[in-house]
C-alpha cells in the first residue's frame, strides 16, 4: 500500500514538476514540508530524466517566446532589415522571398554556410539574398569588413567575387588580405583606401549591431527568413523549408 501511495505521489510530482505548477504550501505543516521536500529530492535523484523533460519544456517555451519577440522586432524594423542602403543584395533583387544573413569574414561556420547561400541562389531564381556586414570577431574582422564595405561602394560589380574569395579562403581575413583580393580584381587601391576612411562605414556596422541586439543575435551566421530570426548555421534544408513555408502560408513557420 505504501509503495502504491508513493507511486501515485511520484506520478503527481512528475506532472507538477513538468507543468511547473506550485503545490499549495498552506496544506502542509512544517514537519510535512520537510518530509515532502526530502521525498521530492529522493524522487528526482531516482528519476533524473524528469529534469531533462523540464529542461526540454523550458527550452521549447523560450524558443516560442524568442520567435514571437523576433517577429515583433522584424515587423517594427522592416525598412532597415530589407531596404537599408547598407544591404548587399545577391540573387534576384525582385525575388518573392528574402533571406538575410548576418556574417563575419572570420567565422568558420559562415564559411560553411557560404555554400548554402550559393546553392540556394543557383537553384532558386526567386530568392533575394541580403548580406549584413556584422564584424564581431575582433579587429581583423572589423578591418576586413571595412575594406569589403568600401569596395561595395566604389566597385559593386566586383563585390560578389571579392566576398566569395575572402570568405571562402583559408587565410584569416585581415585588412591586408582583403586589400590584396580587391587589388587583384582590378579595384583602384587609392580610391579604395579613400572610401575606407569614410566614417559612415562605422555607422553601417552600428546599424547591424543595433538590429542584431534587438533580435537577440549574438553569433554568426544568423538569418532572418521572412518574419523569423534563425540562429546558427542551420543548413540549406532548414532554410529552404522556411522559404517553402513563406510561399505556402506567408510565415517561416506554418
Buried (B, 14 or more C-beta within 10 A) or exposed (E): EEEEEBEEBBEEBBEEBBEEEEEEEEEBEEEEEEEBEEBBEEBBEEBEEBEEEBEEBEEEEEEEEBBEBBBEBBEEBEEBBBEBEBBBBBBBEEBEBBBBBBBBBBBEBBBEBBEBBBEBBEEBEEBBBBBBBBBBBEEBBBBBBBBBBBBBBBBEEBBBEBBBBBBEEEEBBBBEBBBBBBEEBEBEEEBBEEBBEBEEBEEBBEBBBEBBEBBEBEBBBBBBBBBBBBBEBBEBEBBBBBBBBBEEEEBBBE
